[in-house]
């Protein structure tokens, strides 16, 4: 949990983004590779697929914030690549995706640290939302949108994890943080050889 603090705006945005990213990562804690691919709900989403999708998004968001983003190409190949980001391929492992996610997470948070929330930027097209042209924005808008995006997918991951084995992501996060047992929480004990164990 990002505990109450008297942080400045940028620090608050960074901490909220990182909190949601930590929840996504924690959702994989103690899963097997097979469990990380499970889709126990009525959608195609899995824990591994969500982490892969967000890893892709983190790289794009870091490029947007540090000014190195290229022009978004809206063709059939780009759509296939985007849609493919929601599931692990046969030659990918959840462990490998988590490593890539952690590297992208660090890159994104550094890009946030180096950005002025009040800075002017251009929002890339978002064809999935019916926006086909770039639009002016403040970096603040973009950073808040990233927090929104990560929170949505962290919620997905929490539901999927509870469907797999009944564990809540909050309990997994507390376990990873080394929190002691109390009347509300019992630390989780992962099986040896599972993800992040």
N, C-alpha and C positions, 0 to 999 in steps of 0.2 A: 504494500500500500504506500502511495505517496502521501506521507503524513502531513498534517496541516503545517504550513510554513509561511514565512513572510518573504517569499522569493519574488524577484522581479518577473516581469512578463515572460521573457525568453526562457529563464530557468524553469518556470512553471510549465511552459509548453514542452520543453525538453523532457521534464520529469513525467508529465502525463503521457507523452508518446512512449517513453521508455517503459513505463508501467504496463502499458498495453502490450508492448512487444515482449516483455518478460512473461506476461500471462500466456501469450501464444507459445512461447518456448516451453513453459512449465507444463502445458497441456500434453507434451510428449513424454514427460518424466515417468519412467517405469514401464513404458509400453515396449512391446516387441516390435520388430520391423513389420510383421504381419498386422499387428493391431494398429500401427500408424497408418496403414493403408485401408483400414476398415471404414465403411460408409454405413453406419448403423441407422441413420435417419433416412428420410425419403429423397434426399438429394445426393449428388455425386461427391459431396465434401467429405474429406478425411482430415485427420490431424496433419499428416505429412503433406497433403495437398494444400492445406491452408498455409502452412509454413513456407512451402515453395512459392505460392502465390504472393505472399507478403514479401518474401526475399526479392522477388522480381520487382515488386512495387517500391521497395526500399531503395534499390539501385536507381530507378527512375526518379524518385523523389530527391535523392541526394544530388543527382545531376541537375534537376530543376533548380534546387536551391543554390548550387555552386556555379550555375551558369554554363554548364557543359552539355546540357540536354540538346540532342539533335531534333530535327523536325519530325513530328509524329507521322509515320506513313500509315495510311489507312487502306491497306490492300488485303487480299485474301491470305497471304502468308503471315502478315501481322496479326490478323484475326485468329488464325490457327495457333500461332505462338501464344497469344493471350489466353485463348481457351485451354490450351495445353498446360498453362501454368497452374491449374487447379488440381492436378493429379500427378503422382510420381510415375515416371516411366519404368519399364522393366529394368533398365540399366542404372536407375537411380536408387539410392538408399535413403531412408529417413535420417540416418546418422550423418550422411554426406550433406543432405539438405540443411540440417541444423547447423553444420559448420559454415556453410555458405550464408545462412541466415545471420549468424553471429557476426561475420565479417561485414555484411551489408548493413546490419544494425549499427555497428560502430561507425561506418562511413556516413550513414544518414545522420546520426546524432552529432557527429563532427560538423557536417554541413549545416545543421541547425544552429550549432554554437557560433558558427562563422557568419550567420545571416542576421540582418536587421529586420525585425518583424514589420517595420514600417516601410521597408524597401519596396519599390515598384517592380513588378514582374508581369509576365504574360502567362496566363493559364493555358495549358495545352488543351487541345480538343478532348472531349469525353464522349465519344460516339454512343457508348452504352447508356448515356443520359440524354441523348439527343443534341449534344453540343458538338458541332462539326468544325468550328473555327476557334482559333485562339482568342482569348479575351483578357483585358487588363485586370490585374488584381494586386493586392498587397501580399507580401510574403506571409503576413499574419493569417490571412485567409487560407493560404495553402498549408501552413503548419497546422491550423485548426482542422482542416479537412483531413490531414494525415492522421491526427488523433482520432477523428471520427471513424475513418476507415479501419484503423487498427483495433479500435474498440468493438466495432461490428464483428470483425473476424475473431477477436478474442472471445466474444460471446458465442459465436459459432463453435469455436474449439471447446469451450466449457460444456456446452450441450452435448457435443459428440463424445467428449471424454466421459461424461456421466453415463451416456448410453453404453459405452464400452465396458466400464468396470465400476461405475458408481462414484468415482472420485471427482471431487470438485477441484477446479483449478486453483481456487483460493487456498485450499488445504495443501495442494502441491507446491504452490509458491511459498507458503509458510514453512513447509518442510525444507525446501531448497535454501531458504534464508536461515535455517537452523533454529527456528522458533521452538521453545519448549512446549510440551503438552500443557493444556489447561482445560477448564470445564467446557470450552467451545471447540477444542481442537486436539486431535491425536495425530502425531507425525506419521507420515506414510512411509512404509518400508518397501522399496522396490525390489524385485527379484534381481539377483546378480545377472549381469550381462544385458540388461535392458537399457533403453535409451536414457542417457544422462545419469545412470546409476553409478 
